Amino acid sequence: MPRRDLSMTRTETDEFLATCRNAAIAVCGADGFPLAALAVRAPEQGGLVLALDSSSPVAAALRSGTAACVVADTWPRYDEIRGVIVRGQSRPTDGAAHSLALDATTVSTFDFGKAS
């Protein structure tokens, strides 16, 4: 029996991201080890724009073109878990090191609600 496609459409992905306030962002530090931090989405700026605590090690590691991965998910119940994983290149916004846009190269999505 073929598996059901649990991915979200582009419209579903955009709507989902518009409702997510928080996301996790991960980058590789100068030593090659991963660094992660909680980020707050800034949807009013359009696209995937995140704000970080300026004292975060992730904020310190971000430079224009830094490879980054952002994960946003919700899980009211197991069978309702939805999420988006965006990988791409970071780009500081407005010259602030603690605010960045992510130019996506790969977007993966899942919606367990589609399994039933």
C-alpha positions as CSV (number, residue, x, y, z in Angstrom):
1,M,0.0,0.0,0.0
2,P,1.5,3.4,-1.0
3,R,2.3,5.9,1.8
4,R,0.2,9.0,2.0
5,D,2.0,12.3,1.2
6,L,2.3,14.1,4.5
7,S,3.9,17.2,3.1
8,M,2.2,20.6,3.1
9,T,1.4,22.5,-0.1
10,R,3.1,25.9,-0.5
11,T,0.0,27.7,0.6
12,E,-0.3,25.4,3.7
13,T,3.3,26.1,4.5
14,D,3.0,29.8,4.2
15,E,-0.2,29.8,6.3
16,F,1.6,27.6,8.9
17,L,4.6,29.8,9.1
18,A,2.4,32.9,9.5
19,T,1.0,31.4,12.7
20,C,4.3,30.3,14.2
21,R,5.9,32.9,16.5
22,N,8.9,30.9,17.6
23,A,11.4,28.8,15.7
24,A,14.7,27.2,16.4
25,I,17.7,28.2,14.3
26,A,20.9,26.2,14.0
27,V,24.2,27.2,12.4
28,C,27.7,25.8,12.6
29,G,30.1,27.7,14.8
30,A,33.7,28.6,13.9
31,D,34.8,25.3,15.5
32,G,32.4,23.3,13.3
33,F,30.1,22.3,16.1
34,P,26.4,23.2,15.8
35,L,24.9,26.1,17.7
36,A,21.2,26.5,18.2
37,A,18.9,29.2,19.6
38,L,15.3,30.1,19.9
39,A,14.3,32.8,17.5
40,V,11.2,34.9,17.1
41,R,9.6,35.3,13.7
42,A,9.0,38.8,12.4
43,P,6.2,38.1,10.0
44,E,5.4,41.8,9.5
45,Q,8.6,42.1,7.5
46,G,7.6,39.4,5.0
47,G,9.5,36.2,4.2
48,L,11.3,34.3,6.8
49,V,12.8,36.9,9.1
50,L,14.0,36.0,12.6
51,A,15.1,38.0,15.6
52,L,17.6,36.6,18.0
53,D,18.9,37.6,21.4
54,S,22.0,39.6,20.5
55,S,24.0,37.8,23.2
56,S,23.2,34.4,21.6
57,P,26.2,32.4,20.3
58,V,24.1,31.9,17.1
59,A,23.8,35.7,16.6
60,A,27.6,36.0,17.0
61,A,28.2,33.3,14.4
62,L,25.9,34.8,11.8
63,R,27.4,36.4,8.8
64,S,25.9,37.0,5.4
65,G,25.8,33.7,3.6
66,T,26.1,31.6,6.8
67,A,24.4,28.2,6.2
68,A,21.5,27.9,8.6
69,C,18.6,25.6,9.4
70,V,15.3,26.8,10.9
71,V,12.7,24.5,12.4
72,A,9.2,25.5,13.3
73,D,6.6,23.0,14.6
74,T,3.5,22.5,16.6
75,W,2.2,19.5,18.4
76,P,-1.2,19.9,20.1
77,R,-1.6,16.1,19.8
78,Y,0.7,13.5,18.3
79,D,-1.7,13.0,15.3
80,E,-1.7,16.8,14.7
81,I,2.1,17.4,14.6
82,R,3.0,19.8,11.8
83,G,6.3,21.3,11.0
84,V,8.6,23.1,8.6
85,I,12.3,22.7,8.2
86,V,14.0,25.4,6.1
87,R,17.6,25.3,5.1
88,G,19.4,28.1,3.3
89,Q,21.7,31.0,3.6
90,S,21.3,33.7,6.2
91,R,21.3,37.4,5.3
92,P,21.4,40.1,8.1
93,T,18.6,42.6,7.8
94,D,18.9,46.3,8.4
95,G,22.5,45.8,9.3
96,A,21.6,44.2,12.7
97,A,23.5,41.0,13.5
98,H,20.6,39.8,15.7
99,S,18.0,40.0,12.9
100,L,18.3,37.8,9.8
101,A,16.4,36.7,6.7
102,L,16.8,33.2,5.4
103,D,17.1,32.6,1.7
104,A,15.7,29.1,1.5
105,T,17.4,26.5,-0.7
106,T,15.5,23.5,0.8
107,V,12.0,23.4,2.5
108,S,10.7,20.2,4.0
109,T,7.3,20.0,5.6
110,F,5.1,17.5,7.3
111,D,1.5,17.3,8.6
112,F,0.7,14.2,10.5
113,G,-3.0,15.2,10.3
114,K,-2.9,14.1,6.7
115,A,-2.1,10.5,7.7
116,S,-5.6,9.8,8.9
